[in-house]
């Protein structure tokens, strides 16, 4: 690790600049302007975390969702610090493509990993002649070696007034008599989704399965401090991503007899189509007709998240055996 990077890992950036309430959930440690359209951030990846590193794998890897959170924080910080986005503006994440280029770099060592994130603005979104969004390409390096690339990450921002007006329409669709427990079904056993702790299980145990589909209720627990670090008015993308992963692990176990502790999430291409609302039954559906396994043991699957018969997100993801020797490849979706 270079001396400059070591210095940047002494402190985290202000938590308000990455939209986090808890200092412990801030992983970004600094950022700088490199040249027009190119910025560089630094981050420290925690060796242990109650959510991101709580898995049953025998070999400890930095989790895909941890990398996505680092990319999310980098995108927000760059927007506020260098793109003149107001601290009061709200963000929407649409989609992105991520590839892990060197799996061995993501093995957890004897100290927290110091990461460098290069951020490039590759496109702009204009509304009424003003920039209100960008598309970013990012890469994350550890010890000078690129470990992951996060590309075509499309984000939009808007004022708090515009946000509240837009969200009022969505919130109005929730029935006045909605069951407050509709999103808190009894959970699956943690081991069935590759977890040790019950509070990190996001699927209900009443799973419906046919020859074509596997459907599981999504648990939306507002008391989970990692997913709901601060108050939100919709289901966050991080929870939907974890729902996709856990349903894929269940499908791989039931259909292909590969246990969750043998698999890492290796790709997840997600598209968010609408906001997920609180108080409504929410289900993750796996299309078993798309379930496939190649000669390297890579398992692929297509999924959706649905509320009231409407799709709020879609995904195509893959799981790769922990023992696989080839580099891990990820395609991961946007996080709001």
N, C-alpha and C positions, 0 to 999 in steps of 0.2 A: 504494500500500500504506500502511495506517495505521501510525502510530508504534508503537501497541500490538502490532500483528501483527508488525512488524519486530523488536521486542524478543523476542517469543515464538519467532522463527526463529533466535535466536542459538545455541541448543543443542537437541539431541534429548532426548526423554524417556529414562529408564532402559530399556535393552534388555530387561531381564527383565519389564518391564511390558507389552511387546508381543510377548513370546515370540520374541525374536530373539537369535542368538548374536553376530552381527557388528554393530558399531556402524554400519558403512556401510549396513546394510540397514534401519536405523531411519529412517523418514520423518516420524514424528510429532514435533512440537517443543513441544507443551504442551497443556493442557486446563483448562477451568474449568466450575464449576457456574453455570448461568444461572438456572434456576428448577426447581421440582419436575418431573422427567421430561425436562428439557432441559439438554443439556450442549454445550459448544463446544470443538473441538480446532483446533489449527493444525498445518500440515505444510509441508514443503518438497519440491517435486517435482524430482528431479535431471534436468538437461539431458541427461546421458549415463548409461547404465547397461548393464552387460555383457549383461543379459537383457531388461529391459523396453524399452530403446530400440534394440535391435539388430534392425533390420528393413531391408528393401530399398526402402521407400517413398521417393520423391524428396522429399516434404514431411514434415518431422518433426512428429509429434503425440505428446503424452503418451499412452502406451498404456493401453488399457482395463484390462489386468491390473495395471498400476501403480496405477490408481485403486482397483481392488478390493483391492489390498494395503493402501492407505491406509485404506480403509473397515474392513478387517479389523483393522488396528492400532488404529483409533479404538474399535472395539467392545470389544476386549480391554482397552485402557487404561481406558475408562469403567467397565467391569465391575469391574476391580481397584480403581480409585481412588474410585469413587463408589457402587458397588452391593454393596460388602462381599464380593466374591468373593475367596477365598483365592488367594495367589500360587501355591499348589501344585495348585490345581484344574485339571482338563483341560476343553477346550472341544470341542464338536461344532457344526459349521455345517450347517444343513439346506437353506435356500434363500433367495433374495432376488430383488428386481426392481430393476434399475438403468436409468436413462435419462440419456443425455448430452443436455443441453438446449441447449448452444451450442458447436458444434464449433470455431469460430474461437478460443474461449478456450483450447482445448487445443493450439494451435500453440506449439511450443517457441520462445521468444524468446532475447534476448541475455543473460539471467540466469535462474537457477532460479526457478520460479514458487512464490510463497507462497500456500498454500491455507488456507481456513477450512472446517471441517467441523462442521455443526450436527447434533447427535444427539438424537433424541427416542425415549423409551421409549413404545411404543404398546400393548404387551400384556406380560403376565407369564405364566410357566409355573410352576405350583406342584407340588411333589412332597412328599407327607406334610406338607402345610401350610407348606412353606418354598419360597421362590423359588429355582428351579434353572434358570431360563432367561428370556430376554426376546425380544421382537420389536422391532426398531429401524427407524426411518425416518431416513435421513441425506441431507444435501445437501452438495456440495462447491462452494465459490465461489472464484474467482480475480479479484482486483481488484474485488471487490464484485459480480461477476456469477456467477450459479449456472451451473456448467458440467456438473454431473451430479447425479442423485438416485439414492439407493440405498435402496429401500423394501422393507418386509416381510422384513427380514433376521432369520431365526429362528436363535437360538443356544441351546445348552444347556451346562451345566457340571456337573461331578461331581468327587468327591474322587479322589485318586490310587488309593486302595484299590478304589473302585468301578470305576474305569477299568480297572485291571489285571485285575480279575475278569471284566469284560465282554470285554476284548480277548483273554484267555486262550482263550475259546471260539473266536474267529476264528482265532487263531494255530494252534490245534490242528487246523484243517482243512487246513493245508499239509502235503502228504506228506513223509515223512522223506527220500525220495529225489528231492525236487524239484530240477530242474536250475537251478543258480545263474545260468546264462546265459540262462534262459528270457525274461528281461525286457531283454536286451541284444542285440537283433538288429542286423545291419548297417543303418546309417541311410540315409535318403534323402539326395539331394544338397540342400544348404541352400537353393538358389535355388527348389526346387520347393515350399517352404513359406514363402517370403518372408524367409529368413534369410541372413546372410553366413557365420556361424560354425557349424561342424559340431556343436559341443557344445550348441547351442541347438535342434538338431533332435530331436524327441521321437517320430518315427515311423520304423519300420523300412521298408526298401525293398521287402520282399516283400508287395506289396499285391494282394489278391484283389478282382476286380471282375466283377460280372454286370450284367444290365439293371436289377436291383432294388437292389443294394447295392454299396458300396465299403468294404472292411474292411482296416485297417492295424494291424500290431502296434505297441503302445506301448512306447517305450523308458523304462525306469525306471533312471536313472543316479544312484546315490547320491552320486556325486562332483561333481554339478552344484551349485555353492555357492549359487546363487540359489534354486533349488527346494528343496534340502536344506541350508538354512542351519544346522539343528541336527538331532540324531538324532530319528527318528520311527519308529513301529511300524506305519505304514500308508502307502499312497500318498497324498500330499497333494492337496487339491482344486485347487491352482494348476497342478499337472502335468496333471490331467484336463482343466482348462479349456484349457490350451495344446494338448493333444491334440485336443480338439474343434475349435479354430481351425485347426490345421494340416490336419486331414482335410477340413474345409470348403474350405480353399484348394486342396487337391489336386482335390477334386470340381469346384469352379468352373472350374479350369484344364482338366481333362479333358473335362468335359461341356459347358461353355459357352464355352470358349476365352478366359477372362479370366485373365490372369496374376496371381500373388500380389502383385507389386509395385504393382498397380493397386487393391488392395482393403484396406480397414480392417475389422476386426471391429466391427460396429455393434450387435449384440445377442446375448445368450447367456443363455437362461433354463435354469438347471441345477437338477436335483433329485438329491441324493445319496441313494441307497437302501440302501447297505451299504458297509462298509469295503473298500478295495482292498488286497489282501495282497501282500507281497513274495514273489518266487520263483515266481510262477505266470504262465503266458502271459496277456497282457492285450491286448485288441483294441478299437479304436475303429471303430464301424460307422456309416456314413452311409446313410440311407434315401433312395436316389436318386429314389424316387417322390414325395418331398416337395420335391425341388429345384425352385425357381422363381425367376424374375427379373421384377421389375415395370418399369414405364415409367421409373422413376428409376434403374434399374440395381441396385436393392437385391436381393440374392440371399439366399434363405432356405432352410433345411435342418434336418431333424431327425436326431439322432444318439444313440447309446448307447455306453457303455463296458461291456465284458463280461469276466468271468473264469470259466472253467470252465462256460460256458453260463448263468451268472447275470448279470443286469444290475446293475452297481454305481452307475451314474449315467446320467441321460438329459439331453438338451439340445435346445433349439430355438434356433437362432442365425441371424444375418443378417450379410452382408458388404455394405459400401457402397463405391462407387468413391471413391478419394481425391479426385478432382476434383469430386465432387458438391457442389453449392452449398447444398443444404438442410441443416438441423441434423442432426447424428448422433444416432441413438437407440440406446440400449443396454439390454438386459435381461440381467443377469448373475447367475450362480449363487453360492451360498454357498461359503465356503472354510473348510475345516476347518483 
